Amino acid sequence: MEERSIEKIGHPYIPNSHPAVQKEMLKEIGVASIDELIDKVIPRELQYRGPLNLPKPLLSEYELRRHVEGILSKNRTCGDYLCFLGGGTWPHYVPAICDEIASRGEFLTAYAGEPYEDHGRWQALFEYESLMAELLDMDVVSVPIYSWGHAAGTSLRMASRITGRKEVLVVDTISPERRRIIENYLEPHVKIRWLKHDPSSGFVDLEDLKNKISEKIAAVYFENPSYLGFIEPQGKEISDIAHEKGSLVVVGVDPSSLGILEPPSHYGADIVCGELQPLGNHMNFGGGLAGFVATRDEEKFVKEIPYRIFGIAHTVVPGEYGFGDVAFERTSFMVRETPGESKEFVGTATALWGIVAGVYLALMGPRGMRELGETIVKRVRYAIHKLSQLPGVKVPKFNAPHFKEFVVDFNSTGMKVKEINEKLLKKGIIGGIDLSKNFPELGEAALYCVTEIHTREDIDRLYESLAEILEVS
């Protein structure tokens, strides 16, 4: 049998790579060869002319699939191991219906579309916005954007535009990743000043806030629950201090907590942002993230949201509704080419994860979200109680109520978190996030995550493994 080659049949995964097709295309544009085409745009001295050091191509789909699966089998996932990692991508149970709906072709492959050609997708996103608005007790919710960090950066830039001020106060206990995103998004146009936290409780230092708040501050940003897991009980006090100086209040929130915690709008938040991953989206190697921005239904807020908002409208048929863009002229899509007028830009975003979040919220309902929150709190309390029995371990680090995450202090054990995590990994357990680099004041401490998927047996296994590791040391 004659051996097949890419030179003879073209590449099976690259369109128009068949030699006959390429020849016809080159003839159409008046070029003799691909080399001649490349030479027109890339100087020959910059071109690499030798063969690439690559293995022979796999022309069989079966061979390629087997090869890739062999590579993937080297990974060890949170399904293979017992995982206590959180910090922005958390292990939650994803109901089967979320995957079923997300995998439908009209959702999975849809990009943007228009209301008259993509009615179902627009309705699904409108329903998502409505469910999120109910959960947050806010009026307006944007379509999903890239991540919580992106949403926080957007919210603070919105506050700057609304107030005309160029400084913001941000609490220093936020996620290191979100910190970098916010810095990248705001500076140098908006200056960030960092708020201290109380070292014993983790709460915002109100005296530091009073000293730093002024008529120059566009907004105060804090998170509840915090990145370090504690619940901030001073929301009303923070909001009152900010509002006295005409500053806005932006609160970042984990929506899975809102079945049992008061939404930020109830203690003075003007803009609320956060992460959708806990609402039915898988942990995809740190991906599967989607941010949201929510505000009150006031023109000065809504017109500064640079992203699409889907609304409902009557059609010519009595009793029938349609779905479409609200105030499209305020978006980056409308003014992206006008110098000085475009607020900020988002391209291919994360609408599919918003649809999944809508499915999850519709499935759970108010009672389900309450039960989710109660279950997480109970399991966190058991984990804290159990791990606090370990010799030399202080848990939780902060004297505060916690949701989903808590800091475990290993400073008195004489072991480094990195060493402890390496030993846990050998036992099939993924330990907490090492905080020693990004929060050096905490020393050898780790951020542990416990959700509804962690059983009593899982927590006991973690305890027994840590007890063995610390005893050996």
C-alpha positions in Angstrom: 0.0 0.0 0.0 1.3 3.4 -0.9 2.3 5.4 2.2 0.2 8.5 2.7 1.9 11.8 3.4 0.9 15.4 4.1 2.7 16.5 1.0 0.3 14.3 -1.1 -3.0 14.5 0.7 -2.8 17.7 2.7 -3.1 18.1 6.5 -6.3 16.4 7.8 -6.8 19.1 10.4 -5.9 22.2 8.4 -8.4 23.5 5.9 -7.3 24.1 2.3 -4.0 22.2 2.8 -4.4 19.8 -0.2 -1.8 20.6 -2.8 -4.3 21.0 -5.6 -6.4 23.4 -3.6 -3.3 25.4 -2.6 -2.2 25.6 -6.2 -5.6 27.0 -7.2 -5.6 29.5 -4.4 -2.0 30.7 -5.2 -2.9 31.1 -8.9 -6.0 33.2 -8.0 -3.9 35.7 -6.0 -1.0 35.7 -8.6 1.7 34.0 -6.5 3.8 31.0 -7.7 4.4 29.4 -4.4 3.8 29.6 -0.6 7.5 30.5 -0.2 7.0 33.5 -2.5 4.0 34.5 -0.5 5.9 34.3 2.8 8.9 36.2 1.3 6.6 39.2 0.6 5.9 39.7 4.3 8.8 38.1 6.2 12.4 38.9 5.1 14.2 35.7 4.0 17.0 36.3 6.6 14.5 36.0 9.4 13.0 32.7 8.1 14.1 29.3 9.4 14.6 27.1 6.3 15.5 23.8 7.8 13.2 21.0 8.9 11.5 21.4 12.3 12.5 19.0 15.0 9.1 17.4 15.3 7.9 13.7 15.2 6.1 12.4 12.1 2.5 13.5 11.9 -0.3 11.2 13.0 -2.7 11.1 10.1 -5.1 8.6 11.7 -7.7 10.2 14.0 -7.5 7.0 16.2 -3.7 7.2 16.5 -3.9 10.9 17.3 -6.6 10.3 20.0 -4.6 7.5 21.6 -1.5 9.6 21.6 -3.2 12.6 23.3 -5.0 10.4 25.8 -1.7 8.9 26.7 -0.4 12.4 27.5 -3.5 13.3 29.5 -3.3 10.1 31.5 -0.1 11.5 33.2 -2.2 14.1 34.9 -3.6 13.6 38.4 -6.8 15.5 38.9 -9.0 16.5 41.8 -11.1 13.5 40.9 -8.2 11.2 41.4 -7.1 12.8 44.7 -8.9 14.2 47.7 -8.7 17.9 47.1 -8.7 20.7 49.7 -7.6 23.5 47.3 -9.8 26.6 46.8 -8.7 30.2 46.6 -10.9 31.1 43.6 -11.5 27.8 41.9 -13.4 25.5 44.3 -14.4 21.8 44.2 -18.2 21.8 44.2 -20.7 19.2 43.0 -21.9 19.8 39.5 -25.4 18.4 38.8 -25.6 16.3 35.7 -28.2 18.6 34.1 -25.6 21.5 34.0 -23.4 19.4 31.7 -26.3 18.2 29.7 -27.5 21.8 28.9 -24.0 23.2 28.4 -23.2 20.5 25.9 -26.2 21.3 23.6 -24.9 22.4 20.3 -26.9 25.7 20.2 -25.2 26.8 23.4 -21.8 25.1 23.2 -20.9 26.5 19.7 -22.8 29.8 19.8 -20.7 32.9 19.9 -22.7 36.2 19.8 -25.7 36.1 17.5 -28.6 38.5 17.3 -32.0 38.3 19.0 -33.8 37.4 15.8 -31.5 34.4 15.1 -30.4 33.2 18.5 -33.6 33.6 20.6 -33.0 30.6 22.9 -29.5 31.7 23.9 -30.6 35.2 24.6 -33.5 34.0 26.7 -31.2 31.7 28.6 -28.8 34.6 29.4 -31.7 36.8 30.4 -32.9 34.1 32.8 -29.4 33.9 34.2 -29.3 37.6 34.8 -32.7 37.5 36.5 -31.8 34.7 38.8 -28.5 36.3 39.7 -30.3 39.6 40.4 -32.6 37.8 42.8 -29.7 36.1 44.5 -27.8 39.4 44.9 -30.9 41.5 45.5 -29.7 43.9 42.8 -31.5 45.3 39.8 -29.1 44.9 36.9 -26.6 42.1 36.1 -24.2 42.1 33.2 -23.6 39.1 30.9 -20.6 37.0 32.2 -17.1 38.3 31.7 -13.7 36.7 32.2 -13.3 36.3 35.9 -13.8 37.8 39.4 -10.6 39.7 39.0 -11.8 41.2 35.7 -15.2 42.0 37.3 -13.5 43.7 40.2 -11.3 45.8 38.0 -14.3 46.8 35.9 -16.3 47.7 39.0 -13.6 50.0 40.3 -13.1 51.7 36.9 -16.9 52.2 36.8 -16.7 53.9 40.2 -13.9 56.2 39.0 -15.9 57.2 36.0 -19.1 57.8 38.0 -17.4 59.9 40.7 -14.8 61.5 38.6 -12.2 60.5 41.2 -8.8 58.8 40.5 -8.1 56.8 43.7 -9.5 53.7 45.3 -9.1 51.8 48.6 -8.7 48.0 48.4 -8.4 45.7 51.3 -5.1 43.8 51.5 -6.6 40.4 52.1 -7.8 39.8 48.6 -6.6 37.0 46.3 -3.0 37.5 45.0 -4.3 36.8 41.5 -7.1 39.3 41.8 -4.7 41.8 43.2 -2.5 41.5 40.1 -5.5 41.8 37.7 -6.9 44.8 39.5 -3.4 46.5 39.5 -3.1 45.8 35.8 -6.6 47.1 35.1 -6.4 50.3 37.1 -2.9 51.6 37.2 -1.6 54.2 36.2 -5.0 55.8 35.5 -6.5 55.0 38.8 -4.3 54.9 41.9 -4.8 52.0 44.3 -4.2 52.5 48.1 -4.2 49.4 50.3 -6.3 49.0 53.4 -4.9 47.2 56.3 -6.7 44.3 58.1 -6.9 43.5 61.8 -4.2 40.8 62.4 -6.4 38.9 64.9 -9.7 38.8 63.1 -8.7 39.6 59.5 -11.5 42.2 59.3 -11.0 45.6 57.6 -9.1 47.9 60.0 -11.7 50.7 60.4 -9.3 53.1 61.9 -7.0 52.7 58.8 -10.1 53.2 56.6 -11.1 56.4 58.5 -7.5 57.7 58.1 -7.4 57.0 54.3 -10.9 57.9 53.2 -11.2 61.3 51.5 -13.0 63.2 48.7 -10.3 61.8 46.4 -11.5 58.2 46.9 -13.8 56.8 44.1 -14.6 53.6 45.9 -13.8 51.2 48.8 -13.4 47.5 47.8 -13.6 44.6 50.1 -14.7 40.9 49.8 -17.2 39.0 51.8 -16.4 36.1 52.4 -12.8 37.1 52.1 -10.1 35.2 50.1 -8.8 34.0 53.5 -12.2 32.5 54.3 -13.5 34.7 57.1 -16.8 36.5 57.0 -16.6 40.3 57.2 -19.3 41.5 59.7 -18.5 45.3 59.3 -20.1 45.8 55.9 -22.5 48.5 57.1 -19.8 50.4 59.0 -17.5 50.3 56.0 -20.2 51.5 53.7 -21.2 54.4 56.0 -17.6 55.6 56.3 -17.2 55.5 52.5 -20.5 57.1 51.7 -19.9 60.0 54.1 -17.1 61.1 51.8 -19.1 60.5 48.6 -17.2 57.3 47.8 -18.9 54.3 46.3 -18.7 50.8 47.9 -17.8 47.8 45.8 -18.1 44.3 47.3 -16.7 41.1 45.9 -18.8 38.0 46.8 -18.8 34.3 46.4 -22.4 33.7 45.3 -22.5 30.2 46.8 -22.6 31.9 50.2 -25.7 34.0 49.5 -28.2 31.2 50.5 -27.3 32.0 54.1 -25.4 35.3 54.1 -27.0 38.7 53.7 -26.3 40.0 50.1 -23.9 43.1 49.9 -26.7 45.3 48.7 -28.3 45.1 52.2 -25.3 46.6 53.9 -24.6 49.4 51.4 -22.8 48.0 48.3 -23.3 50.2 45.2 -21.7 47.7 42.9 -21.3 43.9 43.5 -19.0 41.6 41.6 -17.8 38.1 42.0 -17.2 34.6 40.4 -19.7 32.2 38.8 -17.5 29.1 39.0 -19.2 27.8 42.2 -22.6 27.8 40.4 -22.4 24.5 38.4 -19.1 25.0 36.6 -16.2 22.5 36.8 -12.7 23.1 37.9 -11.0 23.1 34.5 -7.2 23.3 35.3 -7.9 26.7 36.9 -10.3 27.7 34.2 -14.1 27.6 33.8 -14.2 31.1 35.4 -16.7 33.8 34.7 -17.1 37.2 36.5 -20.3 39.2 37.0 -21.0 42.9 37.7 -24.3 44.0 39.4 -25.7 47.4 40.2 -28.9 49.3 41.0 -31.2 50.3 38.2 -29.9 53.9 38.1 -28.7 55.5 34.9 -25.4 56.7 36.3 -24.5 53.1 37.2 -26.0 51.3 34.2 -24.5 53.5 31.6 -21.0 52.8 32.9 -21.3 49.0 32.6 -19.3 48.4 29.4 -20.7 45.0 28.7 -23.9 43.6 27.3 -27.1 43.5 29.3 -30.0 41.5 27.9 -33.5 42.8 28.5 -37.0 41.7 27.8 -39.5 43.5 25.5 -42.9 42.9 24.0 -43.2 41.8 20.4 -45.9 42.6 17.8 -47.6 39.4 19.0 -49.8 40.1 22.1 -48.5 38.3 25.1 -45.2 37.3 23.5 -41.8 38.5 24.6 -38.5 38.9 22.9 -35.0 39.5 24.3 -32.4 42.0 23.2 -29.6 44.4 24.2 -30.3 47.1 26.7 -28.7 50.5 25.9 -26.3 49.0 23.4 -24.8 52.5 22.8 -23.0 52.4 26.2 -21.0 49.2 25.4 -17.4 48.9 24.1 -18.8 47.2 21.0 -20.5 50.5 20.0 -17.7 52.9 20.6 -14.6 50.8 20.4 -13.2 52.9 17.5 -13.9 56.3 18.9 -10.8 57.7 20.7 -11.4 58.6 24.3 -15.0 57.3 24.4 -14.6 53.6 24.7 -14.7 52.6 28.4 -13.0 49.2 28.1 -13.3 46.2 25.8 -14.2 42.6 26.2 -14.2 40.2 23.2 -15.0 36.5 23.3 -16.2 36.1 26.9 -17.8 33.4 29.0 -21.5 33.3 28.1 -21.7 29.5 28.3 -20.7 29.6 32.0 -23.5 32.1 32.6 -26.0 29.7 31.0 -24.7 27.0 33.3 -25.0 29.2 36.3 -28.6 30.0 35.3 -29.4 26.3 35.1 -27.8 25.7 38.5 -29.7 28.4 40.2 -33.0 27.4 38.6 -32.3 23.8 39.8 -31.3 24.8 43.3 -33.9 27.5 44.0 -33.8 29.5 47.3 -34.2 26.4 49.5 -31.4 24.6 47.7 -29.0 27.5 48.0 -29.8 27.8 51.7 -29.1 24.1 52.1 -25.9 24.4 50.2 -24.7 27.2 52.5 -25.7 25.4 55.6 -24.0 22.2 54.6 -20.7 24.1 53.8 -20.7 25.9 57.1 -21.4 22.7 59.1 -18.6 20.8 57.3 -16.2 23.8 57.7 -16.9 23.9 61.4 -16.3 20.1 61.8 -13.0 20.5 59.8 -11.9 23.3 62.1 -12.8 21.4 65.2 -11.0 18.3 64.0 -7.8 19.9 62.7 -7.5 22.1 65.9 -6.8 18.9 67.8 -3.5 18.5 65.9 -0.4 19.3 68.1 1.2 22.6 67.2 -1.5 23.6 64.8 -3.7 26.7 65.1 -6.9 26.6 63.2 -8.5 28.9 62.3 -5.7 31.5 62.2 -8.3 34.3 62.4 -10.8 34.7 65.3 -13.8 35.0 63.0 -16.7 33.1 61.5 -15.7 31.3 58.2 -17.3 30.1 55.0 -15.8 27.5 52.8 -12.2 28.4 53.6 -10.0 28.9 56.6 -6.3 29.4 57.3 -4.4 26.6 59.1 -1.3 27.9 61.0 1.6 25.4 61.0 4.2 27.8 62.4 4.6 25.9 65.7 5.1 22.5 64.0 8.6 23.2 62.7 7.5 22.1 59.2 7.0 24.2 56.1 3.7 24.1 54.2 5.5 23.0 51.1 6.9 20.0 52.9 3.6 19.1 54.4 1.8 19.3 51.0 4.4 17.1 49.4 3.8 14.4 52.0 0.1 14.8 51.7 0.3 14.4 47.9 2.0 11.0 48.4 -1.0 10.0 50.5 -3.4 11.0 47.6 -4.4 14.3 49.2 -4.0 17.8 47.7 -3.4 20.1 50.7 -4.2 23.8 51.1 -2.7 26.8 49.3 0.7 27.8 50.7 0.3 31.4 51.9 3.9 32.0 52.9 4.9 33.8 49.7 1.9 36.1 49.2 1.1 36.6 52.9 4.5 36.5 54.5 3.2 37.9 57.8 1.3 34.6 58.3 4.5 32.6 58.1 4.0 28.9 57.4 0.2 28.9 56.9 -2.1 27.3 54.4 -5.6 28.1 53.0 -7.8 25.0 53.2 -11.2 24.7 51.4 -14.1 22.5 52.5 -17.3 22.4 50.5 -20.4 20.2 50.2 -18.4 17.5 48.5 -16.2 16.9 51.5 -17.6 14.2 53.8 -16.9 13.5 57.4 -14.7 10.6 56.3 -12.7 12.9 53.9 -12.0 15.3 56.8 -11.1 12.5 59.1 -8.7 11.2 56.5 -7.0 14.6 56.2 -6.7 14.8 60.0 -5.2 11.3 60.2 -2.7 12.0 57.4 -1.6 15.3 59.0 -1.3 13.7 62.4 1.0 11.1 60.9 3.1 13.6 59.0 3.4 16.0 62.0 4.2 13.2 64.4 7.0 11.9 62.1 8.5 15.3 62.0 
